[in-house]
Amino acid sequence: MKIDKKLMSIAEQLLGQVDNLGYQLDAMGVENQVNRHNLIAMMMFGQKRIEGEVDSLTARVESRIAQVESVIGLFQKYVKSGVDLAAYPATYALERLQGEA
């Protein structure tokens, strides 16, 4: 809790300085967009953009994982089919012998 209060105090001081800078620029006649609202908006925009990039990357990775799993499943089916096909003559003969006995 103490850390949160200190962090909020520091943030409030920083934003106060940003407001002061904007006021000083305005007093000198310099048109500016320096204020806490624009600063927060820019930070939030950056945060949302990063979140979007992470979501996009996550979707790509998950898509690739699904493709790899699909290929692995297909490969396993082919291997099982190949083993069944190779073993068919022996299993057929064994079944015929068991059926006659």
ROPAVO-147589 format. One record per residue (C-alpha): residue number from 1; residue in three letters; x, y, z. Coordinates in Angstrom, 1 decimal. Layout:
N
VEXNU, NUM, ala, X, Y, Z
...
END
This chain:
101
VEXNU, 1, met, 0.0, 0.0, 0.0
VEXNU, 2, lys, 2.8, 2.4, 0.8
VEXNU, 3, ile, 4.4, 1.8, -2.6
VEXNU, 4, asp, 1.0, 2.5, -4.3
VEXNU, 5, lys, 0.7, 5.8, -2.4
VEXNU, 6, lys, 4.2, 6.8, -3.2
VEXNU, 7, leu, 3.8, 5.9, -6.9
VEXNU, 8, met, 0.5, 7.9, -7.1
VEXNU, 9, ser, 2.3, 10.9, -5.4
VEXNU, 10, ile, 5.1, 10.7, -7.9
VEXNU, 11, ala, 2.7, 10.4, -10.8
VEXNU, 12, glu, 0.7, 13.4, -9.5
VEXNU, 13, gln, 3.8, 15.5, -9.2
VEXNU, 14, leu, 4.9, 14.5, -12.7
VEXNU, 15, leu, 1.5, 15.4, -14.1
VEXNU, 16, gly, 1.6, 18.7, -12.2
VEXNU, 17, gln, 4.9, 19.5, -13.8
VEXNU, 18, val, 3.4, 18.6, -17.2
VEXNU, 19, asp, 0.5, 21.0, -16.5
VEXNU, 20, asn, 3.0, 23.7, -15.4
VEXNU, 21, leu, 5.0, 23.2, -18.6
VEXNU, 22, gly, 1.8, 23.6, -20.7
VEXNU, 23, tyr, 0.8, 26.7, -18.8
VEXNU, 24, gln, 4.3, 28.3, -19.2
VEXNU, 25, leu, 4.2, 27.5, -23.0
VEXNU, 26, asp, 0.7, 29.0, -23.2
VEXNU, 27, ala, 1.8, 32.1, -21.3
VEXNU, 28, met, 4.6, 32.6, -23.8
VEXNU, 29, gly, 2.1, 32.4, -26.6
VEXNU, 30, val, 3.3, 29.1, -27.9
VEXNU, 31, glu, 0.4, 26.9, -29.0
VEXNU, 32, asn, 0.8, 23.5, -27.5
VEXNU, 33, gln, -0.9, 20.3, -26.7
VEXNU, 34, val, 1.1, 19.7, -23.6
VEXNU, 35, asn, -1.2, 18.8, -20.7
VEXNU, 36, arg, -1.9, 15.8, -18.6
VEXNU, 37, his, -5.0, 14.8, -20.6
VEXNU, 38, asn, -3.1, 14.6, -23.9
VEXNU, 39, leu, -0.1, 12.9, -22.2
VEXNU, 40, ile, -2.4, 10.3, -20.7
VEXNU, 41, ala, -4.2, 9.8, -24.0
VEXNU, 42, met, -0.9, 9.3, -25.9
VEXNU, 43, met, 0.2, 6.7, -23.3
VEXNU, 44, met, -3.2, 4.9, -23.5
VEXNU, 45, phe, -3.0, 4.9, -27.3
VEXNU, 46, gly, 0.5, 3.4, -27.1
VEXNU, 47, gln, -0.7, 0.8, -24.6
VEXNU, 48, lys, -3.6, -0.2, -26.8
VEXNU, 49, arg, -1.4, -0.4, -29.8
VEXNU, 50, ile, 1.1, -2.6, -28.0
VEXNU, 51, glu, -1.8, -4.8, -26.8
VEXNU, 52, gly, -3.1, -5.0, -30.4
VEXNU, 53, glu, 0.4, -6.0, -31.6
VEXNU, 54, val, 0.7, -8.7, -28.9
VEXNU, 55, asp, -2.8, -10.0, -29.8
VEXNU, 56, ser, -1.9, -10.1, -33.5
VEXNU, 57, leu, 1.3, -12.0, -32.7
VEXNU, 58, thr, -0.5, -14.4, -30.4
VEXNU, 59, ala, -3.1, -15.1, -33.1
VEXNU, 60, arg, -0.3, -15.8, -35.6
VEXNU, 61, val, 1.5, -18.1, -33.3
VEXNU, 62, glu, -1.6, -20.0, -32.4
VEXNU, 63, ser, -2.5, -20.3, -36.1
VEXNU, 64, arg, 1.0, -21.8, -36.8
VEXNU, 65, ile, 0.6, -24.2, -33.8
VEXNU, 66, ala, -2.7, -25.4, -35.2
VEXNU, 67, gln, -1.2, -25.9, -38.6
VEXNU, 68, val, 1.7, -27.9, -37.2
VEXNU, 69, glu, -0.7, -30.0, -35.1
VEXNU, 70, ser, -2.7, -30.6, -38.2
VEXNU, 71, val, 0.3, -31.8, -40.2
VEXNU, 72, ile, 1.4, -34.0, -37.3
VEXNU, 73, gly, -2.1, -35.6, -37.1
VEXNU, 74, leu, -2.0, -36.2, -40.9
VEXNU, 75, phe, 1.5, -37.7, -40.7
VEXNU, 76, gln, 0.3, -40.0, -37.8
VEXNU, 77, lys, -2.6, -41.1, -40.0
VEXNU, 78, tyr, -0.3, -41.9, -42.9
VEXNU, 79, val, 2.1, -43.8, -40.7
VEXNU, 80, lys, -0.8, -45.9, -39.2
VEXNU, 81, ser, -2.1, -46.5, -42.7
VEXNU, 82, gly, 1.3, -47.5, -43.9
VEXNU, 83, val, 1.8, -49.9, -41.0
VEXNU, 84, asp, -1.6, -51.4, -41.4
VEXNU, 85, leu, -1.0, -51.8, -45.2
VEXNU, 86, ala, 2.4, -53.4, -44.6
VEXNU, 87, ala, 1.1, -55.8, -41.9
VEXNU, 88, tyr, -2.1, -56.7, -43.9
VEXNU, 89, pro, -0.7, -59.9, -45.5
VEXNU, 90, ala, 0.5, -61.2, -42.2
VEXNU, 91, thr, -2.7, -60.3, -40.3
VEXNU, 92, tyr, -4.9, -61.7, -43.1
VEXNU, 93, ala, -3.0, -65.0, -43.0
VEXNU, 94, leu, -3.2, -65.2, -39.2
VEXNU, 95, glu, -6.9, -64.5, -39.2
VEXNU, 96, arg, -7.5, -67.2, -41.8
VEXNU, 97, leu, -5.5, -69.7, -39.8
VEXNU, 98, gln, -7.4, -68.9, -36.6
VEXNU, 99, gly, -10.7, -69.1, -38.5
VEXNU, 100, glu, -9.9, -72.6, -39.7
VEXNU, 101, ala, -8.8, -73.9, -36.3
END
